[in-house]
């Protein structure tokens, strides 16, 4: 038997004010997008903002549906929009923020597993990492320098 140890290296900032101005701007765009989320069932709004290498910022928010599996998370709305409209652009950074209409979210909220897999696909496709910053409604912000930091055993086309 062989044992494999997997480590993740994440940076935790006490607040947005500790971040570079361009990351604060991206998180602000994610917060704005979050407020337009369609979340009548969960009352949990998520906003995402992507920075493309060419300077473009793409936003997305969660879109729920009464047939629950038919909805889509903010991260995938944003990344699929970028892939559809800017297919040759590199995604450099993603900012994610979440808020509940039922309570204050102070814990940094990472992407779900399906979103991690979708982001991993784009990271592999573009052959460069995507830095991911995520937070709740307020408080601490976590930075992962690559999707591989939050999904270390990615499934990609090399398995097919």
C-alpha positions as CSV (number, residue, x, y, z in Angstrom):
1,X,0.0,0.0,0.0
2,X,1.1,3.5,-0.7
3,X,-0.3,6.6,1.0
4,X,-0.7,9.9,-0.8
5,X,-0.9,13.1,1.2
6,X,-2.7,16.0,-0.5
7,X,-2.2,19.5,0.8
8,X,-4.1,22.6,-0.1
9,X,-2.5,26.0,0.3
10,X,-5.1,28.8,0.8
11,X,-4.6,32.4,1.9
12,X,-7.1,34.0,4.3
13,X,-7.6,37.7,4.5
14,X,-9.5,39.3,7.4
15,X,-11.5,41.5,5.1
16,X,-11.7,42.9,1.6
17,X,-9.7,45.9,2.6
18,X,-6.5,43.7,2.8
19,X,-6.8,42.8,-0.9
20,X,-5.3,44.6,-3.9
21,X,-7.6,47.2,-5.4
22,X,-8.3,45.2,-8.6
23,X,-9.4,42.2,-6.5
24,X,-11.6,44.5,-4.4
25,X,-13.2,45.8,-7.6
26,X,-13.8,42.2,-8.8
27,X,-15.4,41.3,-5.5
28,X,-17.6,44.4,-5.7
29,X,-18.7,43.3,-9.1
30,X,-19.6,39.9,-7.7
31,X,-21.6,41.5,-4.9
32,X,-23.5,43.6,-7.4
33,X,-24.2,40.4,-9.5
34,X,-25.3,38.6,-6.3
35,X,-28.1,41.1,-5.7
36,X,-29.6,40.1,-9.1
37,X,-29.7,36.4,-8.3
38,X,-32.9,34.5,-8.8
39,X,-33.2,32.5,-5.6
40,X,-36.8,32.3,-4.6
41,X,-36.5,28.8,-3.1
42,X,-33.2,28.8,-1.2
43,X,-33.0,32.5,-0.5
44,X,-29.3,32.1,-0.9
45,X,-27.8,34.5,-3.4
46,X,-24.5,34.0,-5.0
47,X,-22.6,36.3,-7.3
48,X,-19.4,35.6,-9.3
49,X,-17.1,37.9,-11.3
50,X,-14.4,36.7,-13.7
51,X,-11.4,38.8,-14.8
52,X,-10.2,37.9,-18.3
53,X,-6.6,38.5,-19.4
54,X,-7.9,41.1,-21.9
55,X,-9.4,43.1,-19.1
56,X,-13.0,42.2,-19.5
57,X,-15.0,41.4,-16.4
58,X,-17.8,38.8,-16.7
59,X,-20.4,38.4,-14.0
60,X,-22.9,35.7,-13.2
61,X,-25.4,34.9,-10.4
62,X,-27.3,31.8,-9.4
63,X,-30.5,31.1,-11.2
64,X,-32.9,28.7,-9.4
65,X,-35.8,26.8,-10.9
66,X,-38.8,25.0,-9.3
67,X,-37.4,21.8,-10.9
68,X,-34.3,22.1,-8.7
69,X,-31.7,20.4,-10.9
70,X,-32.6,22.8,-13.7
71,X,-31.0,25.8,-11.9
72,X,-27.4,27.0,-12.4
73,X,-24.8,28.3,-10.0
74,X,-23.3,31.8,-10.4
75,X,-19.8,30.4,-11.1
76,X,-21.0,28.3,-14.0
77,X,-23.2,31.1,-15.4
78,X,-20.1,33.4,-15.5
79,X,-17.6,30.8,-16.8
80,X,-20.0,29.5,-19.5
81,X,-20.7,33.1,-20.6
82,X,-17.0,33.8,-20.8
83,X,-16.4,30.5,-22.8
84,X,-19.3,31.3,-25.1
85,X,-18.4,34.9,-25.8
86,X,-14.7,35.1,-25.3
87,X,-13.5,31.5,-26.2
88,X,-9.9,32.4,-26.7
89,X,-9.5,34.6,-23.6
90,X,-7.7,33.4,-20.5
91,X,-9.6,33.6,-17.2
92,X,-7.1,34.9,-14.7
93,X,-9.3,35.4,-11.6
94,X,-12.7,34.6,-10.2
95,X,-14.4,36.3,-7.2
96,X,-17.4,34.7,-5.5
97,X,-19.6,36.1,-2.7
98,X,-22.7,34.7,-1.1
99,X,-25.5,36.0,1.1
100,X,-28.6,34.5,2.6
101,X,-31.9,36.3,3.0
102,X,-32.4,34.2,6.2
103,X,-29.1,35.0,8.1
104,X,-25.8,36.8,7.7
105,X,-23.2,34.7,5.9
106,X,-19.8,35.4,7.5
107,X,-18.0,32.2,6.5
108,X,-16.2,32.2,3.1
109,X,-18.4,30.2,0.8
110,X,-16.4,28.1,-1.8
111,X,-17.8,26.9,-5.1
112,X,-19.8,23.7,-5.1
113,X,-18.3,20.5,-6.5
114,X,-20.0,20.9,-9.9
115,X,-18.6,24.4,-10.3
116,X,-15.2,23.3,-9.2
117,X,-15.3,20.6,-12.0
118,X,-16.4,23.2,-14.6
119,X,-13.7,25.6,-13.5
120,X,-11.1,22.8,-13.6
121,X,-12.1,22.2,-17.2
122,X,-11.3,25.8,-18.2
123,X,-8.1,25.8,-16.2
124,X,-6.9,22.7,-18.1
125,X,-8.1,24.1,-21.4
126,X,-6.3,27.4,-21.0
127,X,-3.2,25.7,-19.5
128,X,-3.0,28.3,-16.7
129,X,-4.4,28.6,-13.2
130,X,-7.4,30.6,-12.2
131,X,-7.1,32.4,-8.9
132,X,-10.3,32.1,-6.9
133,X,-11.3,34.5,-4.1
134,X,-14.4,33.6,-2.1
135,X,-16.2,35.1,0.8
136,X,-19.6,35.2,2.5
137,X,-21.6,38.4,2.8
138,X,-18.9,40.0,4.8
139,X,-15.8,39.1,6.7
140,X,-12.9,36.9,5.8
141,X,-11.8,36.3,2.1
142,X,-10.1,33.1,1.0
143,X,-7.8,32.9,-2.0
144,X,-6.9,29.7,-3.8
145,X,-4.2,30.3,-6.4
146,X,-5.7,27.5,-8.6
147,X,-8.8,25.4,-8.9
148,X,-6.4,22.4,-8.1
149,X,-6.1,23.9,-4.6
150,X,-9.8,23.3,-3.9
151,X,-10.2,20.2,-6.2
152,X,-6.8,18.4,-6.0
153,X,-7.8,15.3,-7.9
154,X,-9.4,16.8,-10.9
155,X,-11.1,14.7,-13.5
156,X,-10.1,15.8,-17.0
157,X,-9.9,14.5,-20.6
158,X,-6.8,12.6,-19.9
159,X,-9.0,9.9,-18.2
160,X,-11.2,9.5,-21.3
